[in-house]
Amino acid sequence: MSIGMIRYRVEDPDGRFLDEFSTNAPDFAEERIDRIRKYVPGLTVTETPDD
């Protein structure tokens, strides 16, 4: 049984890796990414299934 995890990879505007995590809670992901975005605008966030 799959619980629908999504992997989030966060990079700065220059493509440098900043964070990567998996969760099945979109609100948690949004909050975590927004904390980074507060200090580094223009983030690229890639979402992929993490099955």
GROMACS elastic network, one bead per residue, 0.5 to 0.9 nm:
[ bonds ]
;  ai    aj funct       b0    kb
    2     5     6  0.79233   500
    2    51     6  0.70210   500
    3    24     6  0.71421   500
    3    51     6  0.83169   500
    4    23     6  0.83522   500
    4    24     6  0.59070   500
    4    49     6  0.73654   500
    4    50     6  0.74812   500
    4    51     6  0.71176   500
    5    22     6  0.62149   500
    5    23     6  0.52231   500
    5    25     6  0.82016   500
    5    48     6  0.88327   500
    5    49     6  0.62642   500
    5    50     6  0.52439   500
    5    51     6  0.65319   500
    6    21     6  0.83506   500
    6    22     6  0.54063   500
    6    23     6  0.55723   500
    6    24     6  0.60223   500
    6    25     6  0.86186   500
    6    26     6  0.86679   500
    6    47     6  0.64002   500
    6    48     6  0.56930   500
    6    50     6  0.50841   500
    6    51     6  0.80032   500
    7    20     6  0.71137   500
    7    21     6  0.56599   500
    7    23     6  0.66762   500
    7    24     6  0.88343   500
    7    46     6  0.79597   500
    7    47     6  0.56349   500
    7    48     6  0.52645   500
    7    49     6  0.60235   500
    7    50     6  0.54139   500
    8    19     6  0.79744   500
    8    20     6  0.54675   500
    8    21     6  0.54191   500
    8    22     6  0.60576   500
    8    23     6  0.81413   500
    8    29     6  0.77873   500
    8    45     6  0.65323   500
    8    46     6  0.56534   500
    8    48     6  0.67667   500
    8    49     6  0.89563   500
    9    17     6  0.77115   500
    9    18     6  0.78558   500
    9    19     6  0.59412   500
    9    21     6  0.67868   500
    9    22     6  0.88524   500
    9    44     6  0.80688   500
    9    45     6  0.56034   500
    9    46     6  0.51567   500
    9    47     6  0.66843   500
    9    48     6  0.85665   500
   10    15     6  0.89083   500
   10    16     6  0.85423   500
   10    17     6  0.62916   500
   10    18     6  0.55120   500
   10    19     6  0.50609   500
   10    20     6  0.60945   500
   10    21     6  0.88930   500
   10    33     6  0.76562   500
   10    36     6  0.88630   500
   10    43     6  0.67020   500
   10    44     6  0.57984   500
   10    46     6  0.66432   500
   11    14     6  0.76190   500
   11    15     6  0.52944   500
   11    16     6  0.52170   500
   11    18     6  0.52082   500
   11    19     6  0.70971   500
   11    20     6  0.89621   500
   11    42     6  0.89821   500
   11    43     6  0.57432   500
   11    44     6  0.51872   500
   11    45     6  0.65269   500
   11    46     6  0.85243   500
   12    15     6  0.53124   500
   12    16     6  0.53937   500
   12    17     6  0.67526   500
   12    18     6  0.67417   500
   12    40     6  0.68332   500
   12    41     6  0.77574   500
   12    42     6  0.66883   500
   12    44     6  0.62693   500
   12    45     6  0.89311   500
   13    16     6  0.74756   500
   13    40     6  0.84507   500
   13    41     6  0.78746   500
   13    42     6  0.55754   500
   13    43     6  0.56592   500
   13    44     6  0.67175   500
   15    43     6  0.87461   500
   15    44     6  0.78121   500
   17    20     6  0.81477   500
   18    36     6  0.85109   500
   19    33     6  0.87754   500
   19    36     6  0.88614   500
   21    29     6  0.85026   500
   22    29     6  0.84139   500
   22    49     6  0.89884   500
   22    50     6  0.70857   500
   23    26     6  0.73737   500
   23    28     6  0.77345   500
   23    29     6  0.70237   500
   23    50     6  0.87334   500
   24    28     6  0.85476   500
   24    29     6  0.85167   500
   25    28     6  0.54109   500
   25    29     6  0.65199   500
   25    30     6  0.88906   500
   26    29     6  0.50101   500
   26    30     6  0.61308   500
   26    31     6  0.86028   500
   27    30     6  0.51489   500
   27    31     6  0.61977   500
   27    32     6  0.86469   500
   28    31     6  0.51761   500
   28    32     6  0.61717   500
   28    33     6  0.86051   500
   29    32     6  0.51878   500
   29    33     6  0.60928   500
   29    34     6  0.84442   500
   30    33     6  0.52130   500
   30    34     6  0.59577   500
   30    35     6  0.86227   500
   31    34     6  0.51065   500
   31    35     6  0.63119   500
   31    36     6  0.89511   500
   32    35     6  0.52878   500
   32    36     6  0.67825   500
   32    37     6  0.88465   500
   33    36     6  0.52435   500
   33    37     6  0.61201   500
   33    38     6  0.86901   500
   33    43     6  0.87454   500
   33    45     6  0.83206   500
   34    38     6  0.61004   500
   35    38     6  0.53212   500
   35    39     6  0.73915   500
   36    39     6  0.56517   500
   36    40     6  0.60592   500
   36    41     6  0.81401   500
   36    43     6  0.84423   500
   37    41     6  0.50396   500
   37    42     6  0.73390   500
   37    43     6  0.65684   500
   38    41     6  0.66217   500
   40    43     6  0.67820   500
